[in-house]
Amino acid sequence: MARTKGKFTAQQLHKRAEYTRLRDIARKRILRAQAKGELLDREIPPKLADIKTGRQLSKELQQMEKFIASPYSTAQGRSEMKEKRMEGYRKAGYTNITETNEQKFQRFMNHMIKKYTMDTTEGKKLLHDSDTIASFFDELVEEDRVHERTRLSDLVRMFNAWVG
């Protein structure tokens, strides 16, 4: 029988301590990225007090370990990934996607993928492929129609008019 301290077993106490330690690391990384204005698909994990079940704790702990192990969670890892993306854009011929507008492009691409993906019998299918979306964005930049203040909703409206 496992020894307990209060209402938790030694194993549960270890999991809780590990979760708290990893949450602190993840929270700091997320806040640093947000302070730099970087795009992360991750929010600050819930506090230990907000986790109600052992199953939920295990799930959150597993997600936290995966996030922290990912190169995307560190500034250096995000920088290396950005360099690879930029190289990929250049190789694909999208020369107008630069470091200054790449984040706006990423937000636009992610939005289009979420909004224009439909379920089919073969699985999920994007209504407009990523090459079409990237070509549109590249063309807009070339025409000097993408600025710092260009909103996502404006890009979507222009895209819908563009594909007609």
Secondary structure, DSSP 8 states (H G I E B T S, - for coil): ---EETTEEHHHHHHHHHHHHHHHHHHHHHHHHHHTT---S------GGG--SHHHHHHHHHHHHHHHHSGGGSHHHHHHHHHHHHHHHHHTT-TT--TTTHHHHHHHHHHHHHHTEEEETTEEEESS-HHHHHHHHHHHHHTT---TT--HHHHHHHHHHHH-
